[in-house]
Amino acid sequence: MTNDQFKQVMTAFREVNSQLREIKGDVAMLKDDVSVLKKDMAEQKAITAQLQKHAEHASTTFDFIKEKLINHERDIYALKRRP
């Protein structure tokens, strides 16, 4: 191997090594991003579960109020029909 060939190989090696360091940095950054996204996803699931409970409670409350209003209307109708 000539001296020029050796220099070319070493230059290529340095470039590859530099690119490898960049890739390792990018991978580390992506791992951090994935960790943050997983944490956010877990928080979103917890919030979704709470919202679901609130929605169920609101639906139950709405049904209760609706039934009370229907009964109230029936009572008023019955009172109006009395002689």
C-alpha positions in Angstrom: 0.0 0.0 0.0 1.4 3.3 -1.0 1.6 6.3 1.3 -1.2 8.1 -0.7 -3.5 5.1 -0.4 -2.8 4.9 3.3 -3.7 8.6 3.7 -6.9 8.0 1.7 -7.9 5.1 3.9 -7.2 7.1 7.1 -9.2 10.0 5.8 -12.1 7.7 4.9 -11.8 6.1 8.4 -11.9 9.5 10.1 -15.0 10.5 8.1 -16.7 7.3 8.9 -15.8 7.7 12.6 -17.1 11.2 12.6 -20.4 10.1 11.0 -20.7 7.3 13.5 -20.3 9.8 16.4 -23.1 11.9 14.8 -25.3 8.9 14.4 -24.7 7.8 18.0 -25.7 11.3 19.1 -28.8 11.2 17.0 -29.7 7.8 18.4 -29.3 9.1 22.0 -31.5 12.1 21.2 -34.1 9.8 19.6 -34.1 7.6 22.7 -34.7 10.6 24.9 -37.5 11.7 22.6 -39.1 8.2 22.8 -38.9 8.3 26.6 -40.6 11.7 26.7 -43.3 10.5 24.3 -43.9 7.3 26.4 -44.3 9.4 29.5 -46.7 11.8 27.7 -48.6 8.9 26.4 -49.0 7.4 29.9 -50.2 10.8 31.1 -52.7 11.1 28.2 -54.0 7.6 29.1 -54.5 8.7 32.7 -56.3 11.9 31.6 -58.5 9.9 29.2 -59.5 7.5 32.0 -60.4 10.5 34.2 -62.4 12.1 31.4 -64.2 8.8 30.8 -65.2 8.6 34.4 -66.4 12.2 34.3 -68.4 11.6 31.2 -70.0 8.5 32.7 -70.9 10.5 35.8 -72.2 13.4 33.7 -74.3 10.9 31.7 -75.8 9.4 34.9 -76.5 12.8 36.3 -78.1 13.9 33.1 -80.3 10.8 33.0 -81.3 11.4 36.7 -82.2 15.1 36.0 -84.1 14.1 32.8 -86.1 11.5 34.7 -86.9 14.0 37.5 -88.1 16.5 34.9 -90.3 14.0 33.1 -91.8 13.0 36.5 -92.3 16.7 37.3 -94.1 17.3 34.0 -96.3 14.3 34.7 -97.1 15.6 38.2 -98.0 19.0 36.8 -100.1 17.5 34.0 -101.9 15.3 36.6 -102.5 18.3 38.9 -103.9 20.3 36.0 -106.4 17.5 35.1 -107.8 17.4 38.7 -111.2 19.0 39.0 
